[in-house]
């Protein structure tokens, strides 16, 4: 029964990570379409009454804007303009984007990288959020069995051990009350190639 509940919790958690961005995206799309209804209203009056003209034209206008932005961000100047001066100023955008890329396996930075952090005398599953210029890390230590809640720590590099496993595997380990933590430790041993906590020098 406990194994079933753990599996159910991890499955629900993984589903939330997929559904939540889609749900928020749909809500944002509907909100933007509602705002643009006033803009397209004069043109919509020229179309037949049986046609949901306002919604259709609003959707087409949103898609047109997305197309223009998509073409813009493909250029170097567009990436600098959109990425650094607009979107990155939105609260939570950078972390949310990094988390989405990490789930998709397309992340190329340290954000949300699975790790084991030394907290007091123990190793705990964690995710690296950012790296300081002096080598320290900001890490998020998730709660069990709800990985989206937890605590944030700033730790020295010596106390943070990245592990060579995927985000989904680390997430599942937390949501299953630590089942599979031995795989995280093994992955840390493979990548550390140095002194392990309480283990001496790795072979």
C-alpha positions, 0 to 999 in steps of 0.5 A: 500500500505504501509503495502504491501511494508513493508511486501515485504521489510521484505520478501526480507530481510529474503530471502537475509539472506537465499540466500546470504550464499548459494550464497557465498558458491557456489562461494567459492566451484567453486573457490576451484574447479577451484584451484584444477583443476591443481592438478587433471589434470594428473588423469583426462587425464586418464578418457574418454574425454566425461566425465567432469573429471576435474570438477568431480574429483575437486568436489570429492576432495573438498567433501573429504576434507570437510569429513575429516574436518567434522570428525576432528571438531567432536573431542575436539582437532579438534575443538580447532585447526580448530575453534580457530586457523584457522577459527576464524581468518578469518574476519567476520567468527565469526559474520557470523557463529553466525548470521547463527546459530541465524537464524536457532535457534541454537545459544547458545551465546549472539551474534545477540540476539535481544534487546532493547537499550536505545539511548538518551531518546528512546528505539530502536531495537538492536542486541547484538554482544558481551559482555564485561568482565565488563558487557557492551555490543556491540550492533548493531542498524539497520537502517529502513527498511534495517536491515543489515545496521546501527550503532554500540554502546558500552553501559552499561548493564543497557541500554541494555534490551534483549528480549525473541523473535526470531531473525526473529521476531526482524528482521521483526520488523525493516524491517516493520518500527517498526510494532510489536515493542510493542511485543518486549517491552512486551518481554522485560517486561517479561524478565527484572523483574526489573526497566523499563525505565520510568515505575518504578518497574515491577510487 
